[in-house]
Amino acid sequence: MEPDGDAAPPDSRPVGFRERMALVVYRLQTVSTLAYMGAASFIGIEMVALVIGFTTVLPIAIPFVVLILGGVYFTRRRLREAWARMRGGSRPEA
């Protein structure tokens, strides 16, 4: 069986350490952005401004604060859905 004539040939160049690290960094930046967006939707944009303003006091704590807020948001949402199912109702309104 012969390959199609218009198919692109596979890249024979090996992927180096720099390309792999770039992919990891891009994925981590995407997760970080989504965490900040989740925190903003949970606490409101005014509170996000306050949290980001807190970076001058203790900048190392900001990622942990955002992760905790995101975890609280998703846990609260799952608990509300589970509570509604236990009570026999439909999904709760957001």
Backbone as numpy.savetxt, mean C-alpha at the origin, in Angstrom:
# Nx Ny Nz CAx CAy CAz Cx Cy Cz
8.01 -27.27 -33.92 7.16 -26.10 -33.92 8.07 -24.86 -33.92
7.86 -24.00 -34.87 8.70 -22.81 -34.99 7.99 -21.61 -34.39
8.78 -20.69 -33.81 8.16 -19.50 -33.22 7.59 -18.58 -34.30
6.63 -17.76 -33.89 6.05 -16.79 -34.81 7.11 -15.81 -35.26
6.98 -15.34 -36.47 7.95 -14.40 -37.01 7.87 -13.03 -36.37
6.69 -12.62 -35.87 6.54 -11.29 -35.30 6.69 -11.27 -33.77
6.99 -12.41 -33.18 7.18 -12.44 -31.72 8.56 -11.88 -31.39
8.63 -11.13 -30.29 9.89 -10.53 -29.88 10.80 -11.62 -29.32
12.09 -11.57 -29.66 13.01 -12.58 -29.11 13.20 -12.34 -27.61
13.41 -13.39 -26.84 13.62 -13.20 -25.40 14.89 -12.40 -25.15
14.89 -11.66 -24.10 16.05 -10.85 -23.73 17.12 -11.78 -23.19
18.23 -11.86 -23.88 19.28 -12.77 -23.46 20.22 -12.14 -22.44
20.07 -10.84 -22.22 20.94 -10.15 -21.26 20.50 -10.52 -19.85
21.42 -10.97 -19.00 21.03 -11.31 -17.62 20.67 -10.05 -16.83
19.72 -10.22 -15.94 19.29 -9.10 -15.10 20.30 -8.95 -13.99
20.82 -7.74 -13.85 21.84 -7.50 -12.86 21.28 -7.09 -11.51
22.18 -6.92 -10.58 21.82 -6.56 -9.22 21.14 -5.19 -9.19
21.64 -4.25 -9.97 21.08 -2.90 -9.98 19.63 -2.89 -10.46
19.33 -3.67 -11.50 17.94 -3.73 -12.00 17.01 -4.37 -10.97
17.50 -5.41 -10.31 16.67 -6.07 -9.29 16.40 -5.14 -8.11
17.42 -4.41 -7.69 17.24 -3.48 -6.59 16.30 -2.34 -6.99
16.37 -1.89 -8.23 15.46 -0.85 -8.71 14.02 -1.34 -8.66
13.78 -2.59 -9.06 12.43 -3.14 -8.99 11.93 -3.22 -7.56
12.79 -3.61 -6.63 12.40 -3.68 -5.22 12.05 -2.28 -4.71
12.87 -1.30 -5.03 12.62 0.07 -4.58 11.31 0.59 -5.16
11.04 0.34 -6.43 9.79 0.80 -7.04 8.58 0.18 -6.35
8.68 -1.11 -6.03 7.56 -1.76 -5.36 7.35 -1.21 -3.94
8.45 -0.98 -3.23 8.33 -0.42 -1.89 7.75 0.99 -1.92
8.12 1.78 -2.92 7.56 3.12 -3.04 6.06 3.06 -3.33
5.65 2.09 -4.14 4.23 1.93 -4.43 3.46 1.58 -3.16
3.99 0.65 -2.37 3.34 0.26 -1.12 3.29 1.44 -0.16
4.36 2.20 -0.09 4.41 3.37 0.79 3.36 4.40 0.38
3.24 4.64 -0.91 2.25 5.59 -1.40 0.84 5.12 -1.07
0.57 3.85 -1.26 -0.75 3.31 -0.93 -1.03 3.40 0.57
0.00 3.21 1.39 -0.20 3.32 2.84 -0.55 4.75 3.22
0.13 5.72 2.64 -0.19 7.12 2.93 -1.59 7.47 2.44
-1.99 6.95 1.28 -3.34 7.22 0.78 -4.39 6.58 1.68
-4.12 5.37 2.16 -5.05 4.71 3.08 -5.17 5.47 4.39
-4.05 5.96 4.89 -4.09 6.74 6.13 -4.84 8.04 5.91
-4.64 8.66 4.76 -5.34 9.92 4.47 -6.84 9.69 4.39
-7.26 8.58 3.80 -8.69 8.32 3.71 -9.28 7.97 5.07
-8.47 7.44 5.96 -8.96 7.05 7.28 -9.04 8.24 8.24
-8.00 9.05 8.30 -7.98 10.12 9.30 -8.27 11.49 8.72
-8.35 11.60 7.43 -8.65 12.89 6.82 -7.37 13.61 6.42
-7.50 14.45 5.44 -6.32 15.12 4.89 -5.72 16.12 5.88
-6.54 16.70 6.75 -6.01 17.65 7.74 -5.11 16.94 8.73
-5.52 15.73 9.16 -4.70 14.98 10.09 -3.43 14.46 9.43
-3.51 14.13 8.15 -2.30 13.70 7.44 -1.30 14.84 7.39
-1.79 16.05 7.19 -0.89 17.21 7.21 -0.24 17.36 8.58
-1.00 17.08 9.63 -0.45 17.14 10.98 0.59 16.04 11.21
0.30 14.84 10.73 1.25 13.72 10.87 2.53 14.01 10.09
2.39 14.52 8.88 3.58 14.85 8.09 4.33 16.01 8.73
3.63 16.96 9.34 4.30 18.03 10.06 5.05 17.53 11.27
4.64 16.38 11.79 5.29 15.76 12.94 6.68 15.24 12.60
7.01 15.19 11.30 8.30 14.64 10.88 9.47 15.43 11.42
9.28 16.70 11.75 10.40 17.46 12.29 10.72 17.04 13.71
9.76 16.47 14.44 9.99 16.06 15.82 10.61 14.66 15.88
10.01 13.71 15.20 10.49 12.33 15.25 10.27 11.68 13.87
11.13 11.97 12.92 10.88 11.51 11.55 10.89 10.00 11.39
11.60 9.27 12.22 11.67 7.82 12.08 10.33 7.16 12.41
9.48 7.83 13.18 8.21 7.23 13.60 7.12 7.34 12.55
7.28 8.18 11.56 6.20 8.42 10.58 5.79 7.15 9.84
6.70 6.35 9.28 6.23 5.13 8.60 5.48 4.20 9.54
5.91 4.10 10.78 5.22 3.23 11.73 3.83 3.76 12.07
3.71 5.07 12.21 2.40 5.67 12.49 1.46 5.43 11.31
1.96 5.60 10.11 1.12 5.39 8.93 0.72 3.91 8.81
1.65 3.01 9.07 1.31 1.59 9.03 0.27 1.22 10.08
0.42 1.76 11.27 -0.56 1.49 12.33 -1.93 2.03 11.95
-1.97 3.25 11.42 -3.25 3.82 11.01 -3.89 3.01 9.89
-3.08 2.58 8.93 -3.61 1.74 7.85 -4.13 0.42 8.38
-3.40 -0.19 9.32 -3.85 -1.44 9.92 -5.15 -1.28 10.69
-5.27 -0.17 11.42 -6.50 0.11 12.16 -7.67 0.26 11.18
-7.44 0.94 10.07 -8.50 1.15 9.09 -8.99 -0.18 8.54
-8.07 -1.04 8.09 -8.49 -2.29 7.49 -9.07 -3.25 8.52
-8.54 -3.26 9.74 -9.09 -4.10 10.79 -10.50 -3.66 11.15
-10.71 -2.35 11.28 -12.03 -1.83 11.59 -13.04 -2.20 10.51
-12.60 -2.11 9.28 -13.49 -2.45 8.16 -13.87 -3.93 8.18
-12.88 -4.80 8.40 -13.16 -6.24 8.46 -14.06 -6.59 9.64
-13.83 -5.95 10.77 -14.68 -6.22 11.94 -16.12 -5.77 11.71
-16.29 -4.64 11.05 -17.66 -4.19 10.76 -18.37 -5.15 9.82
-17.65 -5.66 8.80 -18.26 -6.62 7.89 -18.60 -7.93 8.61
-17.71 -8.39 9.48 -17.97 -9.62 10.23 -19.15 -9.43 11.18
-19.23 -8.28 11.82 -20.33 -8.00 12.74 -21.66 -7.97 11.99
-21.66 -7.39 10.82 -22.89 -7.34 10.03 -23.31 -8.74 9.59
-22.35 -9.59 9.23 -22.69 -10.97 8.84 -23.23 -11.76 10.03
-22.65 -11.54 11.22 -23.13 -12.26 12.41 -24.54 -11.84 12.77
-24.85 -10.59 12.56 -26.20 -10.11 12.90 -27.21 -10.47 11.83
-26.74 -11.03 10.71 -27.64 -11.47 9.67 -28.00 -10.42 8.65
-27.37 -9.29 8.72 -27.66 -8.23 7.77 -26.75 -8.31 6.56
-26.95 -7.38 5.67 -26.08 -7.28 4.51 -24.82 -6.54 4.89
-23.99 -6.25 3.90 -22.76 -5.50 4.17 -23.09 -4.14 4.74
-22.29 -3.68 5.72 -22.55 -2.37 6.28 -22.19 -1.26 5.29
-22.84 -0.15 5.47 -22.55 0.98 4.60 -21.25 1.62 5.04
-20.48 2.08 4.06 -19.16 2.65 4.36 -19.23 4.00 4.91
